[in-house]
Amino acid sequence: MSEVLWRWPDLVAAAQGVADGTPSLRITGLSIDTRSLAPGDVFVALQDVRDGHEFVPNAFRAGAAAAIVSRAFPRAGTAGALVRVVDPLRALEGLARAARARSSARVIAVTGSVGKTGTKEMLRLALSAAGPTHAAEKSYNNHWGVPLTLARMPATSQFAVCEIGMNHAGEITPLAELVRPHVAIVTTVEAVHLGHFPSVEAIAEAKAEIFTGLVPGGTAVLPRDNAHFPLLRERALAVGAKLVTFGYHEEADIRGLQVDLGPKGSGVIAGQGSQRFPYRVGAPGEHYVKNSLAVLAALIAVGADAMRCLPALARVSAPAGRGARTLLEAADGPILLVDESYNANPASVRAALAAVAATPREAFGRRVAVLGDMLELGEAAAELHRGLKAAVDAAGIDLVHACGPMMRLLYDELAPSQRGAWAPSSAELAEALVESVRAGDVVMVKGSLGTRMAPLVEAMIARFGPGRPGG
C-alpha cells in the first residue's frame, strides 16, 4: 500500500485553499494529467496549454482523491472533494514550499545547457543506494514541473533531486528559491537558446541564478573545463557557496583520470586528491562520463558513501528521445537505431555524433545521421548549423539525411558522398530514410523538439519491427 503523501488538512492549508468536501481515499500522490492519474492522486487543474478544469470529472472517474480548482469552479456534475484556491499553480507552489519545509532530505538541484536529465537520473540511481530518494519524473524542470516534483516528495525522503531548466533570464531564480538545494550543479554552459540571449555569457549568468537558492553553507558543483567557469565561480562565491569542480582539467577537484569509452558504456577512474574511484557508466557517450564526475562531486557533498553508490551507475541507460538504443531487424541483419529525437543544440548534437563514433565498425559498418533543425539559436543559427560539419566528419558519419532550412546549410557543406536526402520537414523525409537504411547501419536521429523528429523514429520501427534494447 502506498504511503500517505498528504493529510487532507495539511494539503488544504499548504494550498491556501478552502475545503469543499472530504476525500474518501488516502492521498498518495499528485497529478496534473488525467491520462496518468493513479487512484489516490489529487488532481491539480492547471491552466496551461489546456484548462485543467475541463478534466476534473475525468480525474474523479480515474480515482482521484480530490481536485485543486479555482474558486469559481462549478460543482455541478462533480462528485468529489475539492480544494478551492485563487490560482491552482500558486497552490501547487504552496504545496512545494510546505513539502520542502517539512523535509529533512539532502536536496540537489541540477541545471545546465545540456545533460540535466541524464545527470538527474544518475543521481537518482546512485543516491537510492544510500537511502530513500525522490527525483523529478521525466524532464519536469519548468515553472510547473519543479513545484510538482517538490509537492510529490514524501516526508520520508533522505535525498531529493530536482532538475531546473530555463529559456529566458530570470526563470531559474524563483525555482531555485523554491527548491532551496544543499547542492547546486551546473553541468555545462553552451550555445543554446541564443534566440533569447545576446551571448553565451548571458546564458552562463542565467544558469548561475541557481546559486541564489542554495541553503547557507551549500555547495556549488561547477564544470572546470567550461569556458565560463570563471563567471560561474564568481557568482557562486558571491552567495557564500562552497565550491567543488569537476572535469578533466588538472585543477578539477573531481577529475576524470582514465576513461574507456565503449559502445555499451564507459569505464571510468576518477580522482579526488590521492583517492581513486573506479566505476562504470552504463550509457554510452563521453557526455555521460563528464556528468558522472558531477554526480560523484554531489555524492561527496551530501555525505553519501560514494563507493557504495557509484556501482549503480552501471545501470544507467539512455531514455527514449535521449539516446535510447534499439536493435531492429532488417531482412538480412540488424540495424542499430539511436533515438536522440527529444531535442537538439550544437553541444548535444556533437555529443550524440561522438557517441555514434564509439560504435565499432565491425558491429555496424555504416554510420547514418538524421538531423533536423536546431531551434532558438537566433542570429547565430546559420553559423552553428554549418559548424557541425567538423563533428560529422570527426565521427566518421557516412551518410547524412537532413530536414529543415537551417540543416540544409550543413547538408550543402558535406561531401557529395555523405549527402543522403534533404527535405523541408521530417514528414517529407520519412520515406527516403526508411528506403535508404540497410542491415549493418547505425542510424542516429536528432533534432529540436519543434522539428518533430520522433515520427522518423516511429517510421523506422514501423518498417523494421518493434526491436529490442541494444547497442
Secondary structure, DSSP 8 states (H G I E B T S, - for coil): -----B-HHHHHHHTT-EEES--SS-B-EEES-TTT--TTEEEE--BSSSBGGGGHHHHHHTT-SEEEEETT---TT--SEEEEES-HHHHHHHHHHHHHHH---EEEEEE-SS-HHHHHHHHHHHHHTTS-EEE-STT--STTHHHHHHHT--TT-SEEEEE---SSTTSHHHHHHHH--SEEEE----S-STTS-SSHHHHHHHHGGGGGG--TT-EEEEETTSTTHHHHHHHHHHTT-EEEEEESSTT-SEEEEEEEEETTEEEEEEEETTEEEEEEESS-SHHHHHHHHHHHHHHHHTT--HHHHGGGGGG----TTTTEEEEEEETTEEEEEEEETT---HHHHHHHHHHHHTS-TTT--EEEEEEE---S-GGGHHHHHHTTHHHHHHTT--EEEEESHHHHHHHHHS-GGGEEEEESSHHHHHHHHHHH--TTEEEEEE--GGG--HHHHHHHHHHH-S-EE--
